[in-house]
Amino acid sequence: MSFLKALTNLFLLPGTLVLNALDISVENDGGVFRSLLNMVFWGALGVMIILPIALR
């Protein structure tokens, strides 16, 4: 179970880091903002990995 918790923390890390830098807590509507940041980060990373493979 600790593996899943570590994986979850890794997946949420980009949004959590930005929220901490902006001093926004998840309880103060930071959950939606953190989700947006995570989707943008992981989506961009996924496109950068998949695009070179798809263009071969």
C-alpha positions in Angstrom: 0.0 0.0 0.0 2.9 2.4 0.6 3.9 1.9 -3.1 0.5 3.3 -4.2 0.8 6.2 -1.8 4.3 7.0 -3.1 3.0 6.8 -6.7 0.2 9.1 -5.9 2.5 11.6 -4.2 4.8 11.5 -7.3 1.8 12.1 -9.6 0.6 15.1 -7.6 4.1 16.6 -7.0 4.1 19.3 -9.7 0.8 20.8 -8.6 1.7 20.5 -4.9 5.0 22.3 -5.5 3.3 25.2 -7.3 0.6 25.5 -4.6 3.3 25.6 -1.9 5.2 28.3 -3.8 2.0 30.4 -4.1 1.1 29.7 -0.5 -2.3 28.2 -1.4 -3.7 25.3 0.7 -5.6 22.4 -0.9 -8.5 23.2 1.5 -8.7 26.8 0.1 -9.8 25.6 -3.4 -6.3 24.5 -4.3 -7.4 21.1 -5.3 -8.9 22.2 -8.6 -5.8 24.4 -9.3 -3.5 21.5 -8.4 -5.4 19.2 -10.8 -5.1 21.7 -13.6 -1.4 22.1 -13.1 -0.9 18.3 -13.0 -2.9 17.8 -16.2 -0.9 20.4 -18.0 2.5 19.1 -16.7 1.9 15.4 -17.3 0.1 16.1 -20.6 3.0 18.2 -22.0 5.5 15.5 -20.8 3.4 12.8 -22.5 3.3 14.7 -25.8 7.0 15.3 -25.7 7.6 11.6 -25.2 5.0 10.3 -27.7 5.4 12.8 -30.5 8.9 11.8 -31.6 7.8 8.1 -31.6 4.6 8.9 -33.7 6.6 11.0 -36.2 8.9 8.1 -37.3 
